[in-house]
Amino acid sequence: MIFIFAFVLYFVSVFGGFVQDDLKVVASDPEMGKMSALVATFTRPYYYMDGGNAGIYRPMTSFSLYLNALVTGKEAWGFHLVNVLLYAAICWLVFAVLMKLDCHVFRLWRGRNDGKWGKMAFLGAIFFTVLPIHTEAVNNIVGRAEILSLGFLLLAMLGQFKKKWELSAFMFLLALLSKETAIVGLPILGYLIVMGKEDKNTKIGVCFFYVLIMGCYLFLRLMVLGGGGMANNATIVENPLKFVSTGQRIMNAFALVPLGIGKVIFPWHLSYDYSFNQLKLATGWFDWRVILGILMMLGSLGSLFTSLRKNKLWILGQAFFWGPILVTGNFLFPVGTIFGERLWFWPSLGLVMMGVALLYLFGVHKNRTSAQLSLPPLAGSHVHGPCGFVATPAQIFSVLFLMVVFILAGRTMIRNLDWLSQERLFVHDAAYATDSVMVQSNAAAMYLMKKDLPDGEKYMERADAIYPKYPELLNNWGMYYLWNGENEKAKSKFEECLTERPGYSLCESNMELIK
């Protein structure tokens, strides 16, 4: 049921086109659809056409894309269809893992279950399925890296529950080869085996196995990427935190935590870009966003000294939440972007896990308290409605939950429509991402491609007021002047573009159009 629900929720995505990095990674790759490319994926960087200088190695993601092209062809629909199917499978795996957490030594409350945990696991999986913040990871074809890495880690957890250690370790390796974020799976899998019922020797052996897998991955990554394995070519537009002091970077990393949680819970203004100037940087530690982010982390650490430390699902939720954020949230080092909705694919699962753990414990605690008083469950808390109807807390919760799921599912389906084409996405997001030079410049490009110069100029002027040295914007101005017959101005803009980004192929090729 969960699989079908997720597939239906995202079915419209199958009719989408290539958007953003899809054009560079998929549409323009000359190897796409060739059998020889399948093996080559494990011996070259992810962005191999750019010289591999981005420091990214995701061979399993590339392999899946090449295999996708061999089976369905190189049209966008085939890649989108597989993304939707993979997402539906992920949602089912979330349910399967939640169920297994109760079936083994990870009971959230000792005693008789009464089937309640199955209901909570189902509700948790449904809530994860409808989160609108997942739309970028599913609709953006290259978002498959997020889906595959999480999926393989969940499979590694299931393999561990079944005591299939070799299978679990292999799934962990595939997760690492899908995206480097999966490195946070090592402490997750280690925690599960240490807290299990296996004997000491088994625990040591399995942990050593996981560490060995991690070592093999790092060695393979080093062999392929060489010294560029930690390269970061992000510009100030893509990640301004790369160009500030360490203290300022960490300060703003804290400030971005409540932003991400807000996007998960209240996803009304989603955007494909949060780059330069769209997110206002915090300038001091007393900024409310920084304080709130710090309090959230301290609250998480503080919970480890309460009874929640015995709640295994709560601990796993913390790991799924904070682990990826420490890696991709600019805490440990600057990454390729300041913020991205796709980067919250893993943390959103952590939030769901923590929410399910609290709801379940709250319900069991209430029922146990009522039983000790020899009262019916939650007695005295019924709500009387019209005509004598009596609503129990469980019924009220069910109605509220269905309302929330309906609202979030509706928001997800509407957001899917924005991703159907690059033009729809760029123009739609430009309406409220008014401080993003990238969004405004991209919207301008859509109008320029249609030779709608007046509207294109309007968006370029907005972008120019934000950051006039943005290379893509300078290229847009060059094309604008070229089509206006002002060749000298066009040449000047293309030259300025190449000054800002030497060797930029787009500006170089457009420069050749000037007669």
N, C-alpha and C positions, 0 to 999 in steps of 0.2 A: 504493500500500500504506500509506504513512504517513497519507494523508488518511483512508482507511477505518479504520485503527487508532485514530486520534484521535476519529473520529466514534463508533465503538463504545464507546470508553473513557468518553465523556461522554453517551451516548445517554439514560441515565436522567434527565439534567438537563432534558430536554424536558418531563418531567411535573412540573416544579417550578412554584411559584407566584411571586407578587410578594413580594420581601423587601427590607427596609431602604429605601434611596433609590429603589428601583423604584416604591414606592407614591407617592412625591412626584413623580418625574420622568415616570413612564409611566402608572400606573393612575389617578391623580387629575388628569391633564392633560385638560382639556375639548377641546383641539384635536387630541388623538390620533385618527387615522383620518380627518381632514379634508384634502382636497386643498389648501386654502388655506394650511395650515400648512407645507407643503413649502418655499414661497418665504420665508415669514416667519422660518424658522429662521436665515437668514443676516443678519437685521436685528435680532435680539434676543438677550439673554443666555441662557445655558444654563438657569439657574434663574429664568426670567422670571416665574414665578408668585409668587416671593418678592420681587419688585421688582428682581431683577438685581443685588443688592448683594454677591454672593459673588465678583465679579471673575472669572467664568469664562465663556469664549466657546468653545463647541464645536459650531458649526453642522452640521458633517458628521455628528457622532454623532446630533444631534437629527434631522437629515434622514433618516438610516437608520432611526431609530425610527418616525418618521411614515410612511415608505414601508413599513416592516414592518407597521404597523397597517392600511394601505390594502390590502395583499396578503393577510395572514393573519388580519386582525381584531384586536380589542383584548384577546383572551385571552392569558394568560401563555405558553402553550405555543408560540405562533408566534414570540415574541421569543426564547425559549430555543432553539428550533430554529435560528434564524438565528445566534445566538451560537455554538452548537456547530459549525455549518457554517463560520463564519468562523474559529473556532479551528483546525478541521481544515485549512483553507486556509493559515493561518499556519504550521502545522507543516510543510506541504509547501513553503512559501516558504523556511523556514529551511533545508531540505535543498537547494532550488534555489540559494539564495545561497551556501551552503557549497560546492556543486559548482562554481559559477561562479568562486569565489575561486581555485580551482586551475586552471581552464581558461584564465585570462588571465595577466597578469603576476604573479600572486600565488602562484606555486608555493612551497610551504613548504620544498622542498629541491630544489636543482637536480639534474637527472638524470632517469633513467627512473622513471616512477611505478609501473608494474606493477599498476595498478588499485587500489592500496591506499587512495588518497585517497577514492575513491568509497565504500568500505566505512566509512571514518572519518566521512565526511559523513553517511552513513545512520545510523550509531550515534549521532552527535551529535544529529540530528533526532529520533530515537526517544527519547533521554534527555530532550530538551527537552519532548517530548510528554507524558511521564508525570509530570513534576514536579507534586506535589500542591499546591504553593503557587499554581499557576495556577487552582485551583478557584474562588477568589473572583472573578477576572476573568471567568470563563466563566459561572458560575452566577448571579452578580449581573448582572441585565440591563444596568444602567448601566456595568458593567465593559467594555462594548463599546467605550468610549472608548480603553481600553488596547489592545484587540485591533486596532481600526481604525488607530490611530496607528502601531503597530509594523508592521502589514501594509502600509500605504501607503509607509512608509519602506523596507521590504524591496523593494517594487515599484520604488521610486525607484533603489535600488541595481542591480536587474536591468536597468532602463532604461539606466542608465549603462554597464553592461557591454556592452550592445548598441549603445552610442553613439547612443542616442535621447535626446538631451539635453533636448528640449522635454517629452517624456513623463516623464523623470526629474524635471524641475523641477515639473511639474504634480502628480505623485504626492507630492512633498515638500510642496507647498501643501495637498493633501488631508490629509496627516499632521498638519500644523499645525492645520488646521481641525477635526481629530478630537480632539486634546488638545494642550495647550500643551507637554507634555513633549517633543514631537517637535522642539522647538527644538534639542535636542542632535544632531539629524540634520544640521545645517549643518556642523559640523566633521567628521562622519563622511563625508559626501558630498564635502566639500572635500579630505579626506585621500585618498580614493579617486582623485579626478581628478588631484591633484598627483602621486601616486605612479604614475599610469598612463603609457602610452607615447605619449599624444597630444603634438602640438607645443605650444610655449609659448603661442602665441596662442589655441589652443583651450582650454588650461587656464585662462588668464586670463578668457576669455569665458564659459566654463561657470561658473566660480566667481562671476563678477559676476552671472550669471543667478540663481544660488542666493541670493545676497545680496539681489538685487532682489525675489525671491519672498518672502524673509523680511521685507523692508521693506513690501511690499504687505499681508502678513498683519498686521503690527503696526499699520499704518495703519487697516485694516479693524477690528481689535480696538479701537483707540482710538475710532473713530467710533461703534461700538456700545456700548461700556462707558463711554466718557467718562473722567472722573476716577476712576471706581470700578474701573478695570482692574487695579489692584494691591491691591484691598480684601481684607481677611482678617477675616472675622467669627467665626473659631474661638473657642470658649469655653475656659476653663481645663480643662474636662473633655475636650474634643476634642483640644487640643494645649497642654499645660502649658508647652512650650518657647517659646510666644509670650509668656509672662509672666515669663521669666527674662532675665538679662543676656546680651549677645551672646556673651561668653566661655563662659557656662554652656550656652548653646544649642549652640555648636560642639562643646564638650566632649561633650555627650550625643549629638550627631549622629555623632561618632566611635564612641561606645559602641553605637549602633544598627546599625553595619555588621556586626559579628560576629553580632548577633542575626539579621539578615536572611539572612546566609549559612547560619547554623544552620537557619533555617526552610526554606531551599532543599534542604539536604542531609539534614537529620534532621527531617522534617515530622510529628512525632508529635503535637504539641500546636498545632494551628492554631486561629485564632480570627478572628471577623469584627471584633473590636475590641481595640485595645491602648491605650486611652485612659487618663485620669487614674488614677494609682495602680496600674494593672495592670503598667506598666513602671516600675520603681524608678529614679528619676533618679540619675545619678552626681553626687557632691558634690565630687569632686576629680580632678585630672588623673592621679593615681596609681591610680585605680580600674582593675582589670584589664581591664574592657571597653573603657575609653578607650585604655589602652595597646595592647591588641590591635588596635583600630581604627586607631590611628595607625601601628602597625607594618605593617598591611596596606596602607595608603596609601603609606608609605615604600617597602615592598617593590615595589609597582606602579611607583612612580617610578624606583626603582633598577634595575628590569628594563629600562628604556629605555637604560641605559648598558651593557647586556650584548649578547650575540649575538641575544637575543630582539627587539631593536629592528628587526632585519631581517625578522622574522616578521610579515607583514601581518595574519594572522588574530589573532595575539596582541594587536597594537595595536588592532584593531577590537574585540576582546573587552574590552580595557581601556576603550575609549570607550563601548561599550554598557553596561558596568558602572558606571563612575564618573560618566558624564555625567548619567543620570537621577537618581542618588543625590544629586549636588550640587544638583539642582533640587528634588527632592521629599523629600530627607532632612534638611531644615532646616539645611543648611550655609550657603547663601547668604542665606537669609531664612526666617522661620517660615512654614509652609504651613498647610493646613486640618486636618492631623492629625499626631500624633507618629510614627505608624508604621502601615503598612497592607500586607497581603500583595499586594493588587493593584498596589501601587507597585513591587513587585519583579518584575513581568512582564518589563520590559525588562532589568533587571540580571541576571535569571536566564539570559537569552540570552548576555549577556557572559560569565558563568561557564562556560556550555557551550562557547562559542567558545575561551576560554582553555584549557579542559580538552582539547578536541579537538586544539588546536595542540600542547600538550605531549605528549599521547599519540602523535601522529603523528611528531613530531620524535624522541621517545624510541625509537620502533620503527625509524625509518630509521637513526638513529645506531647502534643495536645491530646492524642488518643490515649496515651499511657496515663496522663494526669487524670483524665476523665474516668478511666478504669479504676484507678486507685481510690477514687471518690465514690465508686459503685454507681456511676452515672452513665448514661448513654454517651457515645463519642460526641464531644463538642456540645454537650447538653447545655441548654440555657443560652445558646448563641444562635438560635434559629431566627430568621427574619420573616415576619408576617406580612404578606402582601394582600392585594385586593381579594375579596370573596373567600377569605380564610386560607388562601394558599400559603404554605409554609416553605420557605427556601432555606436549605441548609447551607453552611459555609462552602461545602464541596460543590453544591450546585451554583452558588454565586461565583466561585472560582472558575468553574467550567465555562460559564457564560462570558466572564471577563476574558478568559484565555482565548476563547473562540473569537471574540471581538478583536483582540490584539492580533491574532493570527490572520484574520480576515483583512485587517488594515495593512499589516506588513506584506501580505501576499499581494494585495492590490498595488502597493507601492513598488514592489519588485516587478510586477508585470508592466507597470507604466514605465519604469526605468529601463526595462528591456527594450521598449520601443525606441528610446533615445539612442540605443546602441546599434540599431539596425543599419545605419550608414554613418560614415565619417561626417558627412555634412549635417545630418540631424544632430549628432552628438556635439559637434563643435559650435554650431549656431545656438543650440538649446542651452548649453552650459555657459555661453558667453553672456547670457541674459542676467545671470546672478554672480558669476565669477568675474566681476568687473575689475578686480585689482590684479588679475593674472595676465601678465604680458603674453604668456604662451597661449592662453585661451583666446584672448582678443586677436592675436596674430593669426592663429589657426582659423578663426571665424572669417577673418579678412581674406585668407587664402581661398576659402570656399567660394566667396563672391567673386574674387579675381578670376578663378578658374571658369566662371560663367561669364566673364567679361563684364560683370556688373561693377564698374569702376567706382561709381559714387558710394555704394554701400561698402565696398572694400576699403575705400579711403576712410570712411567713418570709423571702422574698427581699427585700422592702422593708426589713426591719430590717437585713439584711446590707448593702444599698446605703446605708442611712441611716448606718451606722457608718463608711462610706467618705467620703461627701460629701453631707450632708443638704440642701444648697442646689441640687441638680441639678433643673432645672425639670421634666423628665419624671417624676422620682421624686415631686416635690411634687404633680404632677397625679395620679399613681397613688394617693398618700395621700388626695387629695381624693375620688377615686372610691370608694376603700375606705370612707371615713367616710360618704359619701353613700349607698352601698348598705347600710351599717349603720344608717342612719337618724339619724346624728349630723351634722345639717346645719350647725351652727355650726362644728364642727371642719373639715368639708369646705370651707366658705366661707373659713376661715382659711388652709387649705392652697392653695386656688386663688389667693387674694390674694397669698400669699407667692410663688407661682409667677410671677404677673404682675409682682411686684417684681423678681424675678431676671431675667425676660425680658419686658419690656414689650411688649404687643401680641401675645403668643403666642396664636394663634387657638384652639388646643386647650383651653387653660385658660379662655379667654373663653367658648367655647361650652359647656363643662362647667359654668361658673359659672351659666349661665342655667337649668340643670336644677334648681337649688336653689329650692324653693318657699318 
